[in-house]
Amino acid sequence: MSKALLIVDHGSTLDEANRMLEDVAEIVRRKRGGLLVYIAHMELARPTLEEGVEACVRDGATEVIVHPYMLSPGRHATHDIPAMVERAAVRFPGVTFRVTGPLGIHDKIGEVVIERAGLA
């Protein structure tokens, strides 16, 4: 079984903002060698979530873990992404899909806030 991680953010009209998600994906690739890691944007940029799923399946994933790269459980994380993944599961019946929770609250996020604020 080949696993893929599809990291999904909101998307932006700013290329720099969209490139940041690719940078996050590259960090995950380095830390989890061999894992297929892809990105997608909900709005305003490509690849779309549908295109991201297609890339995962095209490259041989039989399990796709979809991670909303969002801080809070808003509309995209709780409704839009799960609904789109349900449609993908119908389209690709031989593939298992799972949607994770958003980033949410985690001690490591608090550590990053402290570091970025110059309080470390």
HELIX and SHEET records of a PDB file:
HELIX    1   1 ASP A   15  LYS A   31  1                                  17    
HELIX    2   2 LEU A   49  ARG A   58  1                                  10    
HELIX    3   3 ARG A   75  ARG A   75  1                                   1    
HELIX    4   4 HIS A   76  ASP A   80  3                                   5    
HELIX    5   5 ILE A   81  ARG A   91  1                                  11    
HELIX    6   6 ASP A  107  ARG A  116  1                                  10    
SHEET    1   A 4 LEU A  36  HIS A  41  0                                        
SHEET    2   A 4 LYS A   3  ASP A   9  1                                        
SHEET    3   A 4 GLU A  63  PRO A  68  1                                        
SHEET    4   A 4 THR A  96  VAL A  99  1                                        
END                                                                             
